[in-house]
């Protein structure tokens, strides 16, 4: 397994709409393992493939209590999509690709997700609360949408400015 580079705003790959996965093979399984290792090391609770520069519809999510055994809550979803949503809730979100930024985002409280597993088998399930929010956040990523896109124009502009300043500071140091 390998740690992958997490791409940060304004990297153009974050705005690409990811391609559907059509081949379920060892290369896909390796990508999923590397993504999970990268997510845990960050640390994060979700990661989309385009966040590591791979524009494929693959996400990894783990919203379990971190006191549990390692990787027990890991879910890898291929070609995921939200097919139904219900209720409205506001949750503070952050993102590995938008370092140091957090904001309240309105999303569905409950979602129905269709996806495939790493072998191509079809999955359908419901999620609510934090898992529902994380699935929506990561599925947005594979559609080229960042959580800042759910904010007002003023808040989004401020976030973009801070992120560009942070990128410039880290480039100066590096």
CORZIVEN-V630521 format. One record per residue. N is the residue number from 1. RES is the residue in three letters. SS is DSSP state (a for helix, b for strand, c for the rest). PHI is phi in degrees with one decimal (999 if undefined). PSI is psi in whole degrees, 0 to 359 (999 if undefined). Layout:
N_RES_SS_PHI_PSI + N_RES_SS_PHI_PSI
This chain:
1_UNK_c_999_157 + 2_UNK_c_-142.6_145 + 3_UNK_c_-79.0_134 + 4_UNK_c_-102.7_155 + 5_UNK_c_-76.5_125 + 6_UNK_c_-84.8_121 + 7_UNK_c_-76.7_141 + 8_UNK_c_-120.9_156 + 9_UNK_c_-55.5_135 + 10_UNK_c_-102.2_32 + 11_UNK_c_-50.6_126 + 12_UNK_a_-62.0_335 + 13_UNK_a_-62.1_334 + 14_UNK_a_-69.3_341 + 15_UNK_a_-99.7_358 + 16_UNK_c_-77.4_142 + 17_UNK_c_-81.2_121 + 18_UNK_c_-70.2_150 + 19_UNK_b_-82.0_146 + 20_UNK_c_-64.5_147 + 21_UNK_c_-81.3_131 + 22_UNK_c_-118.4_343 + 23_UNK_c_-116.1_121 + 24_UNK_c_-104.5_96 + 25_UNK_c_-141.5_187 + 26_UNK_a_-64.9_327 + 27_UNK_a_-61.4_319 + 28_UNK_a_-65.8_316 + 29_UNK_a_-63.2_321 + 30_UNK_a_-65.0_317 + 31_UNK_a_-57.2_314 + 32_UNK_a_-62.5_318 + 33_UNK_a_-63.0_314 + 34_UNK_a_-64.8_321 + 35_UNK_a_-63.5_317 + 36_UNK_a_-62.9_315 + 37_UNK_a_-61.0_318 + 38_UNK_a_-64.1_316 + 39_UNK_a_-60.8_313 + 40_UNK_a_-64.5_322 + 41_UNK_a_-71.2_335 + 42_UNK_a_-59.2_313 + 43_UNK_c_-86.5_149 + 44_UNK_c_-142.6_178 + 45_UNK_c_-117.9_1 + 46_UNK_b_-163.3_152 + 47_UNK_b_-156.3_135 + 48_UNK_b_-105.1_150 + 49_UNK_a_-58.6_323 + 50_UNK_a_-68.6_342 + 51_UNK_a_-69.0_342 + 52_UNK_a_-112.5_21 + 53_UNK_c_83.2_13 + 54_UNK_c_-115.4_105 + 55_UNK_c_-79.4_62 + 56_UNK_b_-119.2_153 + 57_UNK_c_-81.1_77 + 58_UNK_b_-136.3_132 + 59_UNK_b_-132.5_151 + 60_UNK_b_-122.4_141 + 61_UNK_b_-141.8_140 + 62_UNK_c_-148.5_104 + 63_UNK_c_-110.4_17 + 64_UNK_c_-75.3_168 + 65_UNK_c_-66.5_127 + 66_UNK_c_-67.1_353 + 67_UNK_c_-77.7_345 + 68_UNK_c_-70.4_176 + 69_UNK_c_-62.9_149 + 70_UNK_c_-60.0_138 + 71_UNK_c_68.5_5 + 72_UNK_c_-69.9_336 + 73_UNK_c_-101.6_10 + 74_UNK_c_-70.4_129 + 75_UNK_b_-122.0_129 + 76_UNK_b_-112.6_124 + 77_UNK_b_-119.2_133 + 78_UNK_b_-112.4_135 + 79_UNK_b_52.7_46 + 80_UNK_b_-76.6_152 + 81_UNK_b_-153.1_150 + 82_UNK_b_-87.4_123 + 83_UNK_b_-105.0_345 + 84_UNK_b_-157.8_149 + 85_UNK_b_-142.9_151 + 86_UNK_b_-144.4_142 + 87_UNK_c_75.4_167 + 88_UNK_c_-129.8_132 + 89_UNK_b_-140.8_152 + 90_UNK_b_-111.9_127 + 91_UNK_b_-133.2_141 + 92_UNK_b_-73.2_127 + 93_UNK_b_-119.2_152 + 94_UNK_b_-132.0_177 + 95_UNK_c_-156.3_137 + 96_UNK_c_-62.8_335 + 97_UNK_c_-90.4_355 + 98_UNK_c_-125.9_69 + 99_UNK_c_-57.8_140 + 100_UNK_c_69.8_6 + 101_UNK_c_-106.2_140 + 102_UNK_b_-143.1_149 + 103_UNK_b_-161.6_155 + 104_UNK_b_-76.8_129 + 105_UNK_b_-127.2_135 + 106_UNK_b_-89.7_128 + 107_UNK_b_-142.6_174 + 108_UNK_c_-65.5_146 + 109_UNK_c_-82.1_332 + 110_UNK_b_-137.2_136 + 111_UNK_b_-134.3_155 + 112_UNK_b_-110.1_128 + 113_UNK_b_-115.2_134 + 114_UNK_b_-111.2_137 + 115_UNK_b_-160.7_185 + 116_UNK_b_-127.2_156 + 117_UNK_c_-90.8_186 + 118_UNK_c_-68.5_348 + 119_UNK_c_-100.2_358 + 120_UNK_c_93.9_358 + 121_UNK_c_-67.8_141 + 122_UNK_b_-75.4_140 + 123_UNK_b_-125.7_144 + 124_UNK_b_-143.4_129 + 125_UNK_b_-156.4_164 + 126_UNK_b_-107.8_150 + 127_UNK_b_-141.1_149 + 128_UNK_b_-141.5_165 + 129_UNK_c_68.6_217 + 130_UNK_a_-56.4_314 + 131_UNK_a_-56.8_320 + 132_UNK_a_-61.7_317 + 133_UNK_a_-63.0_315 + 134_UNK_a_-65.5_318 + 135_UNK_a_-61.1_317 + 136_UNK_a_-63.8_318 + 137_UNK_a_-61.2_311 + 138_UNK_a_-71.6_324 + 139_UNK_a_-68.7_326 + 140_UNK_a_-56.4_315 + 141_UNK_a_-54.0_313 + 142_UNK_a_-71.3_351 + 143_UNK_c_-102.9_11 + 144_UNK_c_77.0_20 + 145_UNK_c_-110.3_133 + 146_UNK_c_-106.8_157 + 147_UNK_a_-60.8_334 + 148_UNK_a_-63.5_337 + 149_UNK_a_-68.4_345 + 150_UNK_a_-89.9_359 + 151_UNK_c_-95.4_168 + 152_UNK_c_-63.9_159 + 153_UNK_a_-58.6_321 + 154_UNK_a_-66.5_312 + 155_UNK_a_-64.5_320 + 156_UNK_a_-64.1_317 + 157_UNK_a_-62.9_318 + 158_UNK_a_-63.8_319 + 159_UNK_a_-64.9_315 + 160_UNK_a_-59.3_317 + 161_UNK_a_-61.9_313 + 162_UNK_a_-63.5_320 + 163_UNK_a_-66.0_321 + 164_UNK_a_-66.1_321 + 165_UNK_a_-64.8_317 + 166_UNK_a_-63.0_317 + 167_UNK_a_-62.0_318 + 168_UNK_a_-65.8_320 + 169_UNK_a_-64.0_316 + 170_UNK_a_-71.2_331 + 171_UNK_a_-70.0_323 + 172_UNK_a_-66.0_322 + 173_UNK_a_-72.7_319 + 174_UNK_c_-73.0_999
